[in-house]
Amino acid sequence: MANYIVTGGTGFLGQNVIPLLLERDPDAEVHVLVRQQSIAKLEQQAAALAGKDRIHPLVGDLTEPGLGLRETPRAVDHIVHLGAIYDMTAGDEQATTNVDGTRAVVELAVRTGARLHHISSIAVAGDYSGTFTENDFDNGQGFPTAYHRTKFESEEIVRESATDWRVYRPSAILGHSETGAIDKIDGPYFFFPFFAELAKLPSTLPITVPDIGSTNLVPVDYVAAAIVELIHRNPLGQRVFHLVNPEPQSMREVYSAFSAAAGSKAKVVGIPGAIAAPVVAPRRGALRNGRNALLSRFGVPPVMLDHLTLPTTFDSVTTQNALSGSGITPPPLATYADTLWRHWQKHLDPNRARRRDPRGPLVGRHIVITGGSSGIGKASAESAARKGATVILLARGAEQLETVVAEIRSDGGDAHGYPCDVTDNESVEQTVKAIVSEHGHVDMLVNNAGRSIRRSLYRSTDRLHDYERTMAVNYFGAVRLVLALLPHMRARRFGHIVNVSSAAVQGHTPRFSAYVASKAALDAFADVAAAETLSDGITFTTIHMPLVATPMITPSGDKNVGPVVSAEKAAAMVVRALIDRPKRIDTPLGTLGQFSSIFTPKGKDRTMHQFYRRFPDSAAAKGEQPTEPVETDFMPTRKYDSSTPSARAAKLARRLGRLVPGTNW
């Protein structure tokens, strides 16, 4: 029976090494150095493993003196030192873990008499040009990054110690060759979004890859298997092992493997590295700044391109001999590149939330809809749920909200309701927190809740509160929700926000000064926000909605000007905004009003003044109550009939309108 202490056991390499240690030695006891806050992660990791009862947390910290250990397991046979910061973009702060941590581990190995297995890196070779053997160490090389230097210094501590040590130098580690699993974006993974974009280019367009050298990539399962095999084979003496691919991969080979995995059919053509050098590795000035800006757009740290290839060739003959007969060799990249790509697409692609489900554009989308208990909100939720979305409805009235949710669920939809007052900061904050906690994420927001007031200016001179209440819901309420969800959407690099505005904003309908101003403010907010959030994948659609047959327009009675559509027709516009995500959706009358403001502003004022005189304030606006309920031709009681000649003509007009750039009817 062997006793192991493993550092970095909850890290990526550790998660692959520990199961093999347990499998190789059924009596082995593995003590994993973990911080107190990481015990739960270790327990979760161990839960699925055979022999999980032989994994024991050893509370400590690589950055603490003496590793922060209160006690040490007895009779330790091996210390497997995997713990380190593996990050070429990190600075000198990693020395605390990589260098000081290694020094503390060495002291523990000396104190316990355990054999030390130190996981180093080919980074110790720094900028050495030429062949670097397993017997080489200090060849006068320089260290281009803090990571290179700390890996050299930590290995130096091991080599100069009195321990019985073995050193393992893996090259750049990729995901598991059979599952593709990896825990973070690193190394070549930074370039996957770039490969994905190139894969969209026509197959007739050749892709040129500069011959700027080679790299060395190996899958994590090879590295883990080699380490465990070498531990148990016990080659004598203080030894170094290069866990590398004996045949370094050229940039053309790497790109060809991953571009094929991405679905590219384009021919890959190599070009001399000298031609591309001024662009790939500019020394200074505008070219370098431009290159760095392009890399940043794809989320690639510039340092990764600076060290994309290696000046060093790593000899691994000693390691191959030590592993002879085990069958442990690194597989060719092309044989498992598609496996790595699929895992990245599903779990690590920073833009994965933007991808649509092949079953439908709204399938699986989490859509928050305000004003969801009636009218446009209710109809939109029903329609979106039928298309496979999870609809999350917000409204002030809990009872009516529950009824709508129950109806959608009875039809097989996935619906959830949250009572919320969009005019109250605390209510919105708590509601958003609950939604994200219970549903994981929000993809889309429909700002539908609204208040409308039809009252002339002359009857509003002592009613400033009309304007304040309208702004509170239509503008501040919508903005409050956008701001609450924006950080969440930005972290997922996707979000779409639909603002239900009004055609009256384009036509400036008289007697709606409070309503039109509040919706116009929201329109302007969305236009500014859209320009700032575009690169984060957050987009906006503004719907300039016509009059809709909802309770909101009832007080105006027969004073409503213009055609009135059903809530179902309005919902179709909302769903189109969620699926197609145009910048805006207008109506022909709204567009006419907007053009009139540009080309004939005075004529428009005269026309609108005639509307103002012809359609006076309603009884509600005057503070009166009608003696009987008002029923007019402007408030249809049946669903929109698309088979009538007028409906077909309107449909044809909308289709023709879409041919005009910038027009979405």
C-alpha positions as CSV (number, residue, x, y, z in Angstrom):
1,M,0.0,0.0,0.0
2,A,1.3,3.4,-0.9
3,N,0.5,6.8,0.6
4,Y,0.4,9.8,-1.7
5,I,0.2,13.5,-1.1
6,V,-1.1,15.3,-4.2
7,T,-1.0,19.1,-4.6
8,G,-3.2,20.6,-7.3
9,G,-5.5,17.6,-7.1
10,T,-8.6,19.6,-8.0
11,G,-6.9,21.2,-11.0
12,F,-7.2,20.0,-14.6
13,L,-4.2,17.6,-14.6
14,G,-5.0,16.5,-11.0
15,Q,-8.5,15.4,-12.0
16,N,-6.9,13.1,-14.5
17,V,-4.0,11.8,-12.4
18,I,-5.9,10.9,-9.2
19,P,-8.3,8.3,-10.8
20,L,-5.3,6.6,-12.4
21,L,-3.4,6.4,-9.1
22,L,-6.5,4.8,-7.4
23,E,-6.9,2.4,-10.4
24,R,-3.3,1.4,-10.6
25,D,-2.9,0.7,-6.8
26,P,-6.2,-0.6,-5.2
27,D,-4.7,-0.1,-1.8
28,A,-3.3,3.4,-2.3
29,E,-4.4,6.2,0.0
30,V,-4.4,9.7,-1.6
31,H,-4.2,12.8,0.5
32,V,-5.1,15.9,-1.6
33,L,-3.8,19.3,-0.5
34,V,-6.8,21.7,-0.7
35,R,-7.9,25.0,0.8
36,Q,-10.8,24.8,3.2
37,Q,-13.1,26.3,0.7
38,S,-12.2,23.7,-2.0
39,I,-13.1,20.7,0.1
40,A,-16.6,20.6,-1.5
41,K,-15.1,20.7,-5.0
42,L,-12.8,17.7,-4.1
43,E,-15.7,15.8,-2.7
44,Q,-17.8,16.4,-5.8
45,Q,-14.8,15.4,-8.0
46,A,-14.3,12.2,-6.0
47,A,-18.0,11.2,-5.8
48,A,-18.0,9.4,-9.2
49,L,-14.7,7.6,-8.7
50,A,-14.2,4.0,-7.7
51,G,-12.1,4.1,-4.5
52,K,-13.5,7.5,-3.5
53,D,-13.2,6.4,0.2
54,R,-9.4,6.4,-0.3
55,I,-9.3,10.1,-1.2
56,H,-8.7,12.4,1.8
57,P,-8.7,16.2,2.0
58,L,-5.5,17.6,3.5
59,V,-6.3,21.2,4.4
60,G,-3.5,23.5,3.5
61,D,-2.3,26.1,1.0
62,L,0.7,26.3,-1.3
63,T,1.1,30.0,-0.5
64,E,1.2,29.6,3.2
65,P,4.4,28.9,5.3
66,G,4.8,25.2,5.8
67,L,1.9,24.7,3.3
68,G,-0.4,25.8,6.2
69,L,-0.5,22.2,7.4
70,R,-1.6,21.4,11.0
71,E,-0.6,17.7,10.7
72,T,1.0,15.5,8.1
73,P,-0.1,11.9,7.2
74,R,2.2,9.2,8.4
75,A,4.5,7.2,6.2
76,V,4.2,9.2,3.0
77,D,5.7,7.4,0.1
78,H,5.2,9.9,-2.8
79,I,4.4,13.5,-3.1
80,V,3.0,14.4,-6.6
81,H,3.4,18.2,-6.9
82,L,0.9,19.3,-9.6
83,G,-0.1,22.5,-7.9
84,A,1.0,25.6,-9.9
85,I,-0.4,28.5,-11.8
86,Y,-0.3,27.5,-15.5
87,D,-0.9,30.9,-17.1
88,M,1.3,32.6,-19.6
89,T,-0.7,35.8,-19.2
90,A,0.0,36.1,-15.5
91,G,2.7,38.3,-14.0
92,D,5.1,38.0,-11.1
93,E,2.3,37.3,-8.6
94,Q,2.4,33.6,-9.7
95,A,5.8,33.3,-8.0
96,T,4.1,32.9,-4.7
97,T,2.5,29.7,-5.8
98,N,5.0,28.4,-8.4
99,V,8.2,29.1,-6.6
100,D,7.5,29.6,-2.9
101,G,4.9,26.8,-3.0
102,T,7.5,24.4,-4.6
103,R,10.0,25.3,-1.9
104,A,7.5,24.4,0.8
105,V,6.7,21.1,-0.9
106,V,10.4,20.3,-1.1
107,E,10.7,20.9,2.6
108,L,7.7,18.5,3.2
109,A,9.4,15.9,1.1
110,V,12.7,16.2,3.0
111,R,10.8,16.0,6.3
112,T,8.8,12.9,5.4
113,G,11.4,11.2,3.3
114,A,8.9,10.8,0.4
115,R,9.9,10.7,-3.2
116,L,9.0,14.0,-4.9
117,H,7.4,13.9,-8.3
118,H,7.5,17.5,-9.6
119,I,5.4,18.5,-12.5
120,S,7.5,21.1,-14.3
121,S,7.0,22.3,-17.9
122,I,8.9,22.7,-21.2
123,A,8.7,26.4,-20.4
124,V,12.0,25.9,-18.4
125,A,13.8,26.0,-21.8
126,G,12.7,29.7,-22.2
127,D,13.8,31.1,-25.5
128,Y,16.5,28.5,-26.0
129,S,17.0,27.8,-29.7
130,G,17.9,24.3,-30.7
131,T,17.4,20.8,-29.3
132,F,16.7,20.6,-25.5
133,T,17.3,17.2,-24.0
134,E,16.0,15.7,-20.7
135,N,19.5,16.2,-19.3
136,D,19.5,20.0,-20.2
137,F,18.5,22.6,-17.7
138,D,20.5,25.8,-17.5
139,N,21.7,26.5,-21.0
140,G,21.9,30.3,-20.6
141,Q,18.3,30.7,-21.9
142,G,16.3,33.8,-21.4
143,F,12.7,33.9,-20.1
144,P,10.2,35.9,-22.1
145,T,7.4,35.7,-19.5
146,A,7.0,35.5,-15.8
147,Y,5.5,32.0,-16.3
148,H,8.7,30.7,-18.0
149,R,10.9,32.2,-15.3
150,T,8.9,30.8,-12.3
151,K,8.8,27.3,-13.9
152,F,12.6,27.4,-14.2
153,E,13.1,28.7,-10.7
154,S,10.7,26.1,-9.2
155,E,12.5,23.2,-11.0
156,E,15.8,24.6,-9.9
157,I,14.7,24.4,-6.2
158,V,13.8,20.7,-6.8
159,R,17.0,19.8,-8.5
160,E,19.1,21.4,-5.8
161,S,17.2,19.7,-3.0
162,A,18.2,16.6,-1.0
163,T,15.0,14.8,-2.0
164,D,14.7,11.7,-4.2
165,W,13.1,13.6,-7.0
166,R,11.6,13.0,-10.5
167,V,10.8,15.9,-12.8
168,Y,8.1,15.7,-15.5
169,R,8.0,18.4,-18.3
170,P,4.8,18.3,-20.3
171,S,4.4,20.5,-23.3
172,A,1.1,22.5,-23.9
173,I,-1.7,20.3,-22.6
174,L,-5.0,19.9,-24.5
175,G,-8.2,18.3,-23.5
176,H,-8.9,14.6,-23.1
177,S,-8.5,12.9,-26.4
178,E,-11.5,10.7,-25.8
179,T,-13.9,13.1,-24.1
180,G,-12.5,16.5,-25.1
181,A,-12.8,17.6,-21.5
182,I,-10.8,20.6,-20.3
183,D,-11.5,23.1,-17.6
184,K,-10.5,26.4,-19.1
185,I,-9.5,28.2,-22.2
186,D,-5.8,28.2,-22.6
187,G,-3.1,27.8,-25.3
188,P,-4.5,27.0,-28.8
189,Y,-8.1,27.3,-27.4
190,F,-7.7,31.1,-27.4
191,F,-7.7,30.8,-31.2
192,F,-10.8,28.6,-31.6
193,P,-13.2,31.6,-32.1
194,F,-10.9,32.8,-34.9
195,F,-11.0,29.3,-36.5
196,A,-14.8,29.3,-36.2
197,E,-15.0,32.6,-38.1
198,L,-12.7,31.4,-40.8
199,A,-14.7,28.2,-41.2
200,K,-17.6,30.4,-42.3
201,L,-15.7,31.6,-45.4
202,P,-16.6,30.1,-48.8
203,S,-14.8,26.8,-49.5
204,T,-13.5,28.3,-52.8
205,L,-11.4,30.8,-50.8
206,P,-8.1,29.3,-49.8
207,I,-6.8,29.9,-46.3
208,T,-3.1,30.9,-46.1
209,V,-1.2,29.7,-43.0
210,P,2.3,31.1,-42.5
211,D,5.2,28.8,-41.9
212,I,6.4,30.5,-38.7
213,G,7.5,27.3,-36.9
214,S,6.1,24.5,-34.8
215,T,4.5,24.0,-31.5
216,N,4.1,20.9,-29.3
217,L,0.6,19.8,-28.1
218,V,-0.4,16.7,-26.1
219,P,-3.7,15.6,-24.6
220,V,-4.2,15.5,-20.9
221,D,-4.9,11.8,-20.8
222,Y,-1.4,11.0,-22.3
223,V,0.3,13.2,-19.7
224,A,-1.6,11.8,-16.8
225,A,-1.1,8.2,-17.9
226,A,2.6,8.8,-18.5
227,I,3.1,10.3,-15.0
228,V,1.3,7.5,-13.2
229,E,3.1,4.8,-15.3
230,L,6.5,6.4,-14.6
231,I,5.7,6.7,-10.9
232,H,5.0,2.9,-10.7
233,R,7.8,1.8,-13.1
234,N,10.2,3.7,-10.8
235,P,13.1,4.4,-13.0
236,L,16.1,4.8,-10.8
237,G,17.9,8.0,-10.0
238,Q,17.0,11.6,-10.2
239,R,15.4,11.8,-13.6
240,V,13.7,14.2,-16.0
241,F,11.0,13.2,-18.4
242,H,9.8,15.1,-21.4
243,L,6.1,14.4,-21.8
244,V,5.9,15.9,-25.3
245,N,4.9,14.8,-28.8
246,P,8.1,13.4,-30.5
247,E,6.9,15.1,-33.7
248,P,6.2,18.8,-33.1
249,Q,3.1,20.1,-35.0
250,S,3.5,22.9,-37.6
251,M,1.1,25.8,-37.6
252,R,-0.4,24.4,-40.9
253,E,-1.0,21.0,-39.2
254,V,-2.7,22.6,-36.2
255,Y,-4.9,24.9,-38.2
256,S,-5.8,22.1,-40.7
257,A,-6.9,19.8,-37.8
258,F,-9.1,22.4,-36.0
259,S,-10.5,24.0,-39.1
260,A,-11.6,20.6,-40.4
261,A,-13.2,20.0,-37.0
262,A,-14.9,23.4,-37.3
263,G,-16.4,22.3,-40.6
264,S,-14.2,24.3,-43.0
265,K,-13.9,22.9,-46.5
266,A,-11.4,25.5,-47.6
267,K,-8.0,24.5,-48.9
268,V,-5.1,25.3,-46.5
269,V,-2.1,26.9,-48.3
270,G,1.2,27.5,-46.6
271,I,3.2,30.7,-47.2
272,P,6.7,31.6,-46.1
273,G,6.9,32.9,-42.6
274,A,8.9,35.9,-43.7
275,I,5.9,37.2,-45.6
276,A,3.6,37.1,-42.6
277,A,6.1,38.2,-40.0
278,P,5.4,41.9,-40.2
279,V,1.7,41.2,-39.4
280,V,2.0,38.1,-37.1
281,A,4.9,39.4,-35.0
282,P,5.3,43.2,-35.6
283,R,7.9,44.6,-33.2
284,R,6.3,48.0,-32.5
285,G,4.1,50.8,-33.7
286,A,0.8,51.0,-35.4
287,L,1.1,47.5,-36.9
288,R,1.5,45.9,-33.5
289,N,-1.3,48.0,-32.0
290,G,-3.6,47.0,-34.8
291,R,-2.7,43.3,-34.4
292,N,-3.3,43.5,-30.7
293,A,-6.7,45.2,-31.3
294,L,-7.7,42.4,-33.7
295,L,-6.6,39.7,-31.2
296,S,-8.5,41.4,-28.4
297,R,-11.7,41.3,-30.5
298,F,-11.4,37.5,-30.5
299,G,-10.4,37.4,-26.9
300,V,-6.8,36.3,-27.6
301,P,-4.1,37.7,-25.3
302,P,-1.4,39.1,-27.5
303,V,1.2,37.2,-25.5
304,M,-0.3,34.0,-26.8
305,L,0.5,34.9,-30.4
306,D,4.0,36.0,-29.5
307,H,4.7,32.5,-28.2
308,L,2.5,30.6,-30.6
309,T,5.5,28.6,-31.8
310,L,8.6,27.3,-30.1
311,P,12.2,28.1,-30.8
312,T,13.1,24.8,-29.1
313,T,12.8,21.2,-30.1
314,F,12.4,18.8,-27.2
315,D,14.2,15.5,-27.2
316,S,12.1,12.8,-25.5
317,V,14.1,9.6,-26.2
318,T,14.7,8.8,-22.5
319,T,11.0,9.1,-21.7
320,Q,10.0,6.9,-24.7
321,N,12.5,4.3,-23.5
322,A,11.2,4.5,-20.0
323,L,7.6,4.0,-21.2
324,S,8.4,1.2,-23.7
325,G,5.9,-1.6,-23.8
326,S,3.2,0.4,-22.0
327,G,1.5,1.6,-25.2
328,I,1.4,5.1,-23.8
329,T,2.1,7.5,-26.6
330,P,0.6,10.8,-27.7
331,P,-1.9,10.3,-30.5
332,P,-1.8,12.5,-33.7
333,L,-3.6,15.7,-33.3
334,A,-5.9,15.1,-36.3
335,T,-7.3,12.0,-34.7
336,Y,-8.9,13.8,-31.7
337,A,-9.1,17.5,-32.8
338,D,-12.9,17.1,-33.6
339,T,-13.4,15.7,-30.0
340,L,-11.7,18.8,-28.5
341,W,-13.7,21.1,-30.8
342,R,-17.1,19.6,-29.9
343,H,-16.3,19.9,-26.1
344,W,-15.2,23.5,-26.6
345,Q,-18.3,24.3,-28.6
346,K,-20.6,22.9,-26.0
347,H,-18.8,24.1,-22.8
348,L,-16.2,26.8,-23.5
349,D,-17.1,28.8,-26.6
350,P,-17.5,32.3,-25.2
351,N,-20.2,32.9,-27.8
352,R,-22.1,29.6,-27.3
353,A,-25.1,31.3,-25.9
354,R,-25.6,33.0,-29.2
355,R,-26.1,29.7,-31.1
356,R,-29.7,28.8,-31.9
357,D,-31.1,25.3,-31.1
358,P,-31.5,23.4,-34.4
359,R,-35.0,22.5,-33.3
360,G,-36.1,26.1,-33.4
361,P,-34.9,29.7,-32.8
362,L,-36.7,30.0,-29.5
363,V,-36.3,26.5,-28.2
364,G,-34.6,26.6,-24.8
365,R,-34.5,30.4,-24.7
366,H,-35.3,32.0,-21.3
367,I,-37.5,35.0,-22.1
368,V,-38.6,37.5,-19.5
369,I,-41.8,39.4,-20.4
370,T,-43.1,42.3,-18.4
371,G,-46.8,43.0,-18.3
372,G,-47.3,39.3,-18.8
373,S,-50.6,38.9,-17.1
374,S,-52.8,40.3,-19.9
375,G,-52.8,41.8,-23.4
376,I,-49.7,41.8,-25.5
377,G,-47.6,40.3,-22.8
378,K,-49.9,37.3,-22.2
379,A,-50.3,36.7,-26.0
380,S,-46.6,37.0,-26.6
381,A,-45.8,34.5,-23.7
382,E,-48.3,32.0,-25.1
383,S,-46.8,32.3,-28.6
384,A,-43.2,32.1,-27.4
385,A,-44.0,29.1,-25.2
386,R,-45.5,27.3,-28.2
387,K,-42.2,27.7,-30.0
388,G,-40.3,26.0,-27.1
389,A,-39.2,29.0,-25.0
390,T,-39.2,29.1,-21.3
391,V,-41.3,32.2,-20.6
392,I,-40.8,34.1,-17.3
393,L,-43.7,36.5,-16.8
394,L,-43.6,39.6,-14.6
395,A,-46.6,41.6,-13.5
396,R,-47.9,43.3,-10.4
397,G,-51.0,41.2,-9.9
398,A,-50.0,37.7,-8.5
399,E,-53.4,36.1,-8.9
400,Q,-53.8,37.0,-12.6
401,L,-50.2,36.1,-13.2
402,E,-50.7,32.6,-11.8
403,T,-53.8,32.1,-14.0
404,V,-51.8,32.9,-17.1
405,V,-48.9,30.6,-16.1
406,A,-51.3,27.8,-15.4
407,E,-53.0,28.2,-18.8
408,I,-49.6,28.1,-20.6
409,R,-48.6,25.0,-18.7
410,S,-51.8,23.3,-19.4
411,D,-51.1,23.7,-23.1
412,G,-47.7,22.1,-22.6
413,G,-45.6,25.2,-22.4
414,D,-42.9,26.1,-19.8
415,A,-44.0,29.2,-17.9
416,H,-43.1,30.8,-14.6
417,G,-44.5,33.9,-12.9
418,Y,-42.9,36.5,-10.6
419,P,-44.9,39.3,-9.1
420,C,-42.8,42.4,-9.7
421,D,-43.3,46.2,-9.7
422,V,-40.9,47.5,-12.3
423,T,-41.1,51.0,-10.8
424,D,-39.5,49.7,-7.5
425,N,-35.7,49.2,-7.3
426,E,-35.9,46.6,-4.6
427,S,-38.6,44.6,-6.3
428,V,-36.7,44.4,-9.6
429,E,-33.4,43.6,-7.8
430,Q,-34.9,40.7,-5.8
431,T,-36.9,39.4,-8.8
432,V,-33.9,39.3,-11.1
433,K,-31.8,37.7,-8.4
434,A,-34.5,35.0,-8.0
435,I,-34.8,34.4,-11.8
436,V,-31.1,34.0,-12.3
437,S,-30.9,31.7,-9.2
438,E,-33.8,29.5,-10.3
439,H,-33.3,29.4,-14.0
440,G,-29.6,29.9,-14.4
441,H,-29.7,32.6,-17.1
442,V,-31.9,35.0,-19.1
443,D,-31.5,35.2,-22.9
444,M,-34.1,37.8,-23.8
445,L,-36.2,40.6,-22.2
446,V,-39.4,42.0,-23.6
447,N,-40.2,45.4,-22.0
448,N,-43.9,45.3,-22.6
449,A,-45.4,46.7,-19.3
450,G,-46.7,50.2,-20.0
451,R,-49.0,53.0,-19.0
452,S,-50.9,55.2,-21.5
453,I,-52.5,58.6,-20.9
454,R,-54.5,60.4,-23.6
455,R,-55.0,63.9,-22.4
456,S,-54.5,67.3,-24.0
457,L,-51.9,69.7,-22.7
458,Y,-54.5,72.2,-21.7
459,R,-56.1,69.6,-19.4
460,S,-52.6,68.6,-18.0
461,T,-51.3,71.9,-16.7
462,D,-52.0,70.9,-13.2
463,R,-51.2,67.2,-13.7
464,L,-47.4,66.8,-13.8
465,H,-47.9,63.5,-12.0
466,D,-49.4,62.1,-15.3
467,Y,-46.0,62.6,-16.9
468,E,-44.1,61.3,-13.9
469,R,-46.2,58.1,-13.6
470,T,-45.9,57.4,-17.3
471,M,-42.2,57.8,-17.3
472,A,-41.9,55.7,-14.1
473,V,-43.3,52.7,-16.0
474,N,-42.6,53.2,-19.7
475,Y,-39.1,54.5,-19.4
476,F,-37.5,54.1,-15.9
477,G,-39.2,50.7,-15.4
478,A,-37.8,49.3,-18.6
479,V,-34.4,50.8,-18.1
480,R,-34.3,49.5,-14.5
481,L,-34.8,45.9,-15.9
482,V,-32.2,46.4,-18.6
483,L,-29.6,47.6,-16.2
484,A,-30.3,44.8,-13.8
485,L,-29.9,42.1,-16.5
486,L,-27.1,43.8,-18.5
487,P,-24.1,42.4,-16.4
488,H,-25.6,38.9,-16.6
489,M,-26.1,39.1,-20.4
490,R,-22.6,40.6,-20.9
491,A,-21.0,37.7,-18.9
492,R,-22.8,35.2,-21.3
493,R,-21.9,37.4,-24.3
494,F,-25.5,37.2,-25.5
495,G,-28.8,39.0,-24.9
496,H,-31.7,40.4,-26.9
497,I,-34.0,43.2,-25.6
498,V,-37.3,44.0,-27.2
499,N,-38.8,47.3,-26.3
500,V,-42.5,47.6,-27.1
501,S,-42.8,51.2,-28.2
502,S,-45.5,52.9,-30.2
503,A,-46.2,54.2,-33.7
504,A,-47.3,57.4,-32.0
505,V,-43.6,58.1,-31.4
506,Q,-43.1,58.4,-35.1
507,G,-46.4,60.2,-35.8
508,H,-46.4,62.3,-32.6
509,T,-50.1,61.8,-32.1
510,P,-51.8,64.7,-30.3
511,R,-53.0,64.3,-26.7
512,F,-50.4,61.7,-26.1
513,S,-47.6,64.0,-25.0
514,A,-46.9,62.1,-21.7
515,Y,-47.0,58.6,-23.4
516,V,-45.1,59.6,-26.6
517,A,-42.4,61.3,-24.6
518,S,-41.8,58.3,-22.3
519,K,-41.7,55.9,-25.3
520,A,-39.4,58.2,-27.2
521,A,-37.0,58.3,-24.3
522,L,-36.9,54.5,-24.3
523,D,-36.3,54.5,-28.0
524,A,-33.3,56.9,-27.6
525,F,-31.9,54.8,-24.7
526,A,-32.1,51.7,-26.8
527,D,-30.3,53.3,-29.7
528,V,-27.4,54.5,-27.5
529,A,-27.2,51.2,-25.6
530,A,-27.2,49.1,-28.8
531,A,-24.0,51.0,-30.0
532,E,-22.3,50.2,-26.7
533,T,-23.2,46.6,-26.3
534,L,-22.9,45.2,-29.8
535,S,-19.5,43.5,-29.4
536,D,-20.9,41.7,-26.3
537,G,-23.6,40.2,-28.4
538,I,-26.4,42.2,-26.7
539,T,-28.9,43.6,-29.3
540,F,-32.1,45.6,-29.2
541,T,-35.3,45.7,-31.2
542,T,-37.8,48.6,-30.9
543,I,-41.3,47.8,-32.0
544,H,-43.4,50.8,-32.9
545,M,-46.6,49.1,-32.2
546,P,-49.9,50.3,-33.6
547,L,-53.0,50.6,-31.4
548,V,-53.7,47.2,-29.9
549,A,-57.1,46.0,-28.5
550,T,-56.1,45.8,-24.8
551,P,-57.5,47.2,-21.6
552,M,-55.0,50.0,-21.8
553,I,-56.9,51.8,-24.7
554,T,-60.4,51.2,-23.3
555,P,-60.6,54.6,-21.5
556,S,-60.1,56.5,-24.8
557,G,-63.2,54.8,-26.2
558,D,-64.1,56.0,-29.7
559,K,-61.4,58.7,-29.5
560,N,-58.7,56.2,-30.6
561,V,-57.3,57.3,-33.9
562,G,-56.2,54.7,-36.5
563,P,-56.7,51.0,-37.0
564,V,-56.5,48.7,-33.9
565,V,-55.0,45.2,-34.1
566,S,-55.6,42.3,-31.9
567,A,-53.2,41.2,-29.1
568,E,-52.4,38.1,-31.1
569,K,-51.3,40.2,-34.0
570,A,-49.1,42.3,-31.7
571,A,-47.7,39.1,-30.2
572,A,-46.7,38.0,-33.7
573,M,-44.6,41.2,-34.0
574,V,-43.0,40.5,-30.6
575,V,-42.1,36.9,-31.6
576,R,-40.7,38.1,-34.9
577,A,-38.5,40.6,-32.9
578,L,-37.3,37.7,-30.8
579,I,-36.5,35.4,-33.7
580,D,-35.2,37.8,-36.4
581,R,-33.9,40.5,-34.0
582,P,-34.2,43.4,-36.5
583,K,-33.2,46.9,-35.3
584,R,-36.8,48.0,-35.3
585,I,-40.3,46.9,-36.5
586,D,-42.5,49.7,-37.8
587,T,-45.9,50.1,-39.4
588,P,-46.5,51.8,-42.7
589,L,-48.4,54.7,-41.0
590,G,-45.6,55.1,-38.5
591,T,-43.0,55.3,-41.2
592,L,-45.2,57.8,-43.1
593,G,-45.4,59.9,-40.0
594,Q,-41.6,59.8,-39.5
595,F,-40.9,60.7,-43.1
596,S,-43.4,63.6,-42.8
597,S,-41.4,65.0,-39.9
598,I,-38.3,65.0,-42.0
599,F,-39.6,66.3,-45.4
600,T,-42.8,68.3,-44.6
601,P,-42.6,69.2,-40.9
602,K,-45.0,72.1,-41.1
603,G,-47.4,70.2,-43.2
604,K,-47.4,67.4,-40.6
605,D,-48.1,69.9,-37.8
606,R,-51.1,71.1,-39.7
607,T,-52.4,67.6,-40.3
608,M,-51.9,66.6,-36.7
609,H,-53.6,69.7,-35.6
610,Q,-56.7,68.7,-37.6
611,F,-56.6,65.3,-35.8
612,Y,-56.4,67.2,-32.5
613,R,-59.5,69.3,-33.3
614,R,-61.5,66.4,-34.7
615,F,-60.9,63.9,-31.9
616,P,-61.5,65.7,-28.5
617,D,-60.5,64.5,-25.1
618,S,-62.4,61.4,-23.9
619,A,-64.7,61.4,-21.0
620,A,-62.0,59.8,-18.9
621,A,-59.5,62.6,-19.7
622,K,-62.1,65.2,-18.7
623,G,-62.7,63.4,-15.4
624,E,-66.1,62.1,-16.5
625,Q,-67.4,58.6,-16.6
626,P,-69.4,57.3,-19.7
627,T,-72.9,56.2,-18.9
628,E,-72.5,53.0,-20.9
629,P,-69.5,50.8,-22.0
630,V,-68.1,52.1,-25.2
631,E,-67.9,49.7,-28.2
632,T,-66.4,51.0,-31.4
633,D,-65.1,49.8,-34.7
634,F,-61.6,50.6,-33.4
635,M,-61.8,47.8,-30.8
636,P,-62.3,44.5,-32.5
637,T,-63.5,41.7,-30.3
638,R,-62.4,38.9,-32.6
639,K,-59.0,37.7,-33.6
640,Y,-57.2,39.1,-36.6
641,D,-58.4,37.5,-39.8
642,S,-55.6,37.2,-42.3
643,S,-57.8,35.9,-45.1
644,T,-59.7,39.2,-45.8
645,P,-58.7,41.3,-48.9
646,S,-57.5,44.2,-46.7
647,A,-55.4,41.8,-44.6
648,R,-53.8,40.3,-47.7
649,A,-53.1,43.8,-49.1
650,A,-51.5,44.8,-45.8
651,K,-49.4,41.7,-45.8
652,L,-48.2,42.4,-49.4
653,A,-47.4,46.0,-48.4
654,R,-45.3,44.7,-45.5
655,R,-43.4,42.4,-47.7
656,L,-42.7,45.1,-50.2
657,G,-41.7,47.4,-47.4
658,R,-39.0,45.0,-46.3
659,L,-37.3,45.4,-49.6
660,V,-36.5,49.0,-48.7
661,P,-33.3,49.2,-46.7
662,G,-33.9,50.0,-43.0
663,T,-37.7,49.3,-43.3
664,N,-39.2,46.5,-41.2
665,W,-43.0,46.5,-41.4
